């Protein structure tokens, strides 16, 4: 099934128009933190800004999507119902340039995608909106804690949104994030060494 070019261009324009530095920083922090949070789970897939298609082909680019039932891996694109199930939770980082009309379109697209829980995190105002699907539509639910993400909380602090662990510590802590990055690099180096050895090359030779 082909994607309408005009729709694709509009989705891309909406997404990248909003992505200032504050937006990118929070998306990166959430992505790395959630991967760390689910590091011991083989059934949690965290996607960051991956082109995602609804079953009927409608396109969107969620900032953060968490899919239950799949292991963590790299995806260039994701199609609900083909690649795997729809996202259980989506986190959208909202910039001042996001209009009510754009956010309404996002709600419509995520409903079609099959997203069960959608959060709007407003980085400039610190406001937080949470939506759950009830009776076939998204309904706002005033709760700052996401049970599906191990009780991760979102709190308005200093004019922005601060994600914190259930115990109130920053998400993720700098030490934990650094450890996760180091572990990722070590795993990547080990995979490369294994491929070299399979090709008859000793990676330890100078």
C-alpha positions, 0 to 999 in steps of 0.5 A: 500500500502506498503512502499519500505523498502530501500526507507524508510531507505534512507529517514530516513538516509538523514533526521537524518544525517542532524539534528545537534543542529543548525538544531533542534533549528531552526525546533523547533523555526519554529514549536512553532512560527508557531503554535503561529502565527496560534493560532486563526485559526482552519484551519492551521495544522503545522507539524514538522518532521512527516513521510509524504506519497505522494498519490502514497505512496512515503515517506518523512520527511519534517522539517516543513509542513503547511497544510491549511484546517485542525485544529492543532492536533498531527499526527504520520504520514500524507498521502496526499489525505487521512489524508488531503490535501498536504502541502501548504508550506514546510520549509526544514532546510538545513545543510552542509551535504545536497548535491545538489543530496539530495536537488534535490531528495527532490524537486522531492518528494515534487512535487509528494507530491503536495507541493505548496511552498518549502523553503530551509533554509541553516543554515550554509551559511545563503542562502535562496531558495524559489520554487513555482510550475509552469507548473508542476515543481518547479521554483526558485523564489527570494523572502524572504517573505512567503505570505502564512505564514502571510508574515513571512520573512527569512533573512541571519544573522550572517551566518545563517537564521533568521525568522522574523515577517512582522514587523521585530521582531524576530520570535517568541519573547521569551515572546510570545513563553513562553506564548504559552508554558504556554497556552499549558500546561494549556490546557493539565492540563485542559483536564487531569482534565476533564478525571479524573472527568469523571472517578469519580476522583476529581483532586483537592483532595490531 
